Amino acid sequence: MTATEDKKIQVGVRQGDSGRRLDSILAESVLTDGKSRTVVRLLIESGNVTVNGEPQSNPAKRLRYGDIIGLERYSSESPVLTPNHDLSMTILFENDQLLAIAKPAGVQMHPAGNDLTDTVSNWVIAKRPDMASVGYDPLRPGIVHRLDRNTSGVVVLAKTPESFNELQELFRARKVKKTYQALVLGNVREIEGIVSYPLAHRTGTLRRQAIVKQETEVKDAKEAVTEYRVKQRYREYDLLEVFPKTGRTHQIRVHLAAIGHPVVGDRLYGGRRMKRVGMPERQLLHSFALSFTLFGIPVHLEAPLPPDFSEFVDSLDGMKKAGYPGKALN
């Protein structure tokens, strides 16, 4: 099969390819010019790919024999990472190996969908062009972990191939301590707790599903563990410190929604309650701190709550619920 530029194409999954990833199969079909698989991943994430006629935005989706992949508006041109000198990021820390920033809410980590210029990647290439070759993906220079577009907070970037490889291994081995702050709807039952529901991607959507019933078997479900404790309690909200032990997409948001306390402002998982008057336009979830040891040196990075988050919290009724023990206050 030959892909024709800007035309719709279809790919049938062969018997020998059953069980393989969507991006892998599609890459072999359209990247005859030797381009990076990143091109295909961007096509999938931007909504240009279907499986058996249904939109599919998950590049890692495992396919079966006989599935039909549909691709709209394919172009053999590789996306170009454009420097963005106007984008503003607060630098929290920098040395020869690391660059730590406070990512604002509303900024994507890397180009995807319709946003190809206003991302952390575009900022990196503008401010630190020597990082362009760090990592395996030219559209993600130095990026070793991600935050959702509307999640703010600490992001650490690698400045050298050596630190990139080491940081990737630290995140993979779960040797990075992550601390988030989240304002949630309602008061959680326990002052501290653990949520360990496996997560699975919901086909054709951006949503993840928490597998609450242990007897329920869902293909591709992955282990996910989130610890939390109450930092401050209000009449209708709790401010939590959250410690994800795994790094699944949307993990904190899905887990907190699954126990009945969605992150305030999270319209994807919070439902109609997030559309009432006065509710923030984005989820109030913030990557507060990262701690790890790199090349034998302890590193601790913190980013204060951004104004939109802190001002909303300051506006709340400060009366704690009667009988609250307060042991989790710092």
N, C-alpha and C positions, 0 to 999 in steps of 0.2 A: 504494500500500500504506500502511496506517496501523498504526503500532506500538501495541500494547495493553500497558498497564503490567503488569509481572510475568507476562507470557505469552510463550511461545516464538513467535518469528517466523522467517520464511525470506525471503531475498533472492536472486533469481537475477541473475547478472551478464549484462548486456545486451551485445550485440556492440560497441556504441560505447564500452563501458566496459572492454573487454579491455585489459590492461596497466596499469590503474590500481591504486592501493594499496587494501588492505583497509579501512583506517580511513576513507579518503576516500569509498569507495562506501557503507560502512555509515553514515557520518555523514549523507549525503544521504538515506538511507532512514529513519533514526530521529530525527534532530534537527530535526524540523519546528517545534520551539518556539524555535529560534535559540540553543540551548545550545552551549557550547564543544565542539570536537572532542575535548578532553581526556576528556569523559565516555565517548566511544566507545573511546579508547585504554585507559582503565581497564577497560572491559568486556572488551576483548581480552586484556590482560595478566593479568586475574584468572581467565581460563579459562572464560569464559562464551560463547565464540564458536567455531564449527567451520566448516571449509571442506570441502564434500563429505563431511560426517560425521566428519572427523578434527579433533581439537582444534588450534587455531591461536592461538599467543600472540604472533605477530609482527605489529604494526600495519602495518609497511611491506611486507608480503607482496604481491607483484604477482599479480593474478588474471587468469583467462582467461574468454572467452565460454563461458557454460554452467555455470560454477562456481556452487555453491549455498552461500550463507552462512547458517548457523544461529545464532540468538541466544537464549540462555536468560535468564530473570529480568530482562528489561528494565524499568527504571523511569525515568520522565521527570525524576525528581528529580536535580538536580546535586549531586555530592558537595561537602561543605562542609569547608574547611580549618580544623580545630580547633586553637587554640593549645594547646601542651603546655608548661606551666611547670615540669614535673617532670623533663623530659629534660635531661641534663647534657652540655654540649659545652665543650671547652677552646678559648678564643679565642687564636689565635696572633698575630694582627695586626689592627688596625682603624684606618682613617682615614675621611675623608669619602666616598671612592669604593669602598673594599674592606672586606670582612670575611672573614678567613681563620680556619678552625677545624680542629681535629683530630677527624675523624669516627671514633667508635669502631666496631669490628667489631660486626655484628649490627644496625646501624641503617640503614634504607633512606634513600635521598636524598629521595624524595617518595612520597605515597600511591599504593599499587598493591596489587592482590590483597586480602588480608584485613587488611593493615596500613594503616590510615587515620589513625592518631594519633601513632605513635611514630617519626616521621621527621624528617629535617633540616628539611623544610618546616614542620612543626608547631612545631619549636623556633624557627625564624626568625620566624614570625608572632607567637610569644609574647614573644621577647626584643627583636625589632626590628620592631614593627608598621608602621613607616613604609616598610619594604621590600615591603609586600604588593602594591603595584602595579608593582614592578620586573620587567620581562620580559613575555613574551607569554602565559604560562600562569599562571592564578591559583593552581594547585596546586604551582607550582615558583618561588616568589618569589626572584629574584636568582640562581637556579641556572643556571650556564653550562656546567658539566661534571658528570660523575657518577663515583661509585665504586660497585662492587658492594656489596651488603649486608654481606658478610663480609670486605670489604677495608677496612682502616683507613687513616688518614692525612690528608694535607693536602687541604682543599677550599677553593677561593676562591669567594666570593659577591659579586655586584655590588650596591652600595647605591643606585645611581642609574641612570636609563635610559641616560645617556651611557656610564658604565662598563660597563653590561650589553652594549651594542652593540659597544663596543671590545673587550671580552674575548671575546665570541662570534667576532669577526673574527680575533683572535689565535689562538684555538683552531682555527678553520676553516683558517687559513693556516699552521698548524703552526709558529707562532712562540712557543709555550710549551714550554720544556724541562721534561720530566717525568722524575723519577728515582724509581724504586721499589726496594724491597728485597724479595727473595723467597727463602725457604728451599726448596730443591728436593731431591727424592729422587735419590740417586746423585751421582756426580762427572761433570760435563760434560767432553767430550773436549778442548775447547779452552778456554783461559783467558778468551778473549773471542770473541764471534761475533755473527752476524746471522741472524735467522730471517725469511724473507720469503714465507711461504706465504699465498696468498689465503684469506680466510675466507668461509664461507657459513652461513646459518642452517639448522638441521635442522628441517624442517617438523614442527609439532606438539609440539616440545620446547623447553626452554630452552637446549639445547646449540648450540654452533657447531662447524663442521667445518673443519679445516685441509686445504687442497687441496695435498697433498704431491706428487703426480705432475703435472708441468707439462703433460702431454698430456691430463689430465683436464679436461673442460669442465663446469662447474657453473653453472647459471643463478643470477644475483644474487651471485656471488662477488665480493668486494671486496678491493682491495689492502690488505695489512697488513704492516708492517715493525717488528720488535723487535730492538734491540741489547741485548747483555748482557756483563757481565764478572764474573769471580769475585772476590768480596770476601774470603771466608774459606772454607777447605776443611776438611771433616771426613771421617771414615772412610766414612760412609754418606750424607752430605749436602753440598751446597754452598750457601753464602749468596751470592746474586747481587745485583749492582746491575743494574737493568733500565731501559732507556731506550726506551719505545715512541715510534716516529716517526709512527704513525697512531693513531687513537682508536677502534678497533672494539670492540664489546661482547665482553667476556671475552678480549680479544686476548692478553694476557700469559699467562693460564692455558692457553689453547688452544695457543699457540706452544710453550711450555715442555713441555707434555704431548706435543706432536707430535715433539719431538726426544728423547723418552724420559725426560724429567726433570720430571714434574708437580710443581706447588707442593704442599708438604707440607700435609696436611689438606684438600686439594681433592677432595671426594668426587664431584663432578660429572664431573671429567676425570681423576682419579687412579685410579679403579677400586678393586678389592678391597684393594690395598695400603694404602689410606687408612683401612681399618676395623680394622686390627690394634691390639692393646693399646698404649696410650700415645700414640697419634696424636692431634694436636689436633682439636678439634671444628670448627674453621674453617680456611680456607686462610691460610697464613702469608705473606700478600702485603700490603705496606704502601706507601702513597704517601708517600715520604720528603720529596720536595722539588718545588717548582714555581718556575721562574724565567721572567720576561718583562719587557718594558718597556711601561708603561702611561702614555700621555700624556707620553712623553719621560723618564719616571722609571723606573730599573731597580728591579725588585721580586724579592726572593728569599725564599721561605717554606720552613720546615722543620718537621717534626714528628718527635720521637724515637720509636723503636720502643715500642709499648705493652707493658705488663708480660707479657701472655700470650706474646707473640712473643719478647721478650728473655729471659724465663725459660726457655723451651724451648731456645733457642740455647745459653744458659749451661749447660744440663744435658747437652749433647752431649759426646761424647768429643773432647777438643780436639786430638788427634794429627792432624796434617796427613798427607796421603798422601805416601809417600816420593817424592822427586824433584819435588815441587811447587815451581815457580820463585818464586811469591809476588809477582810483579811487579804484580799488580792490587790488592794490599793498600794501603789508605789509612791 
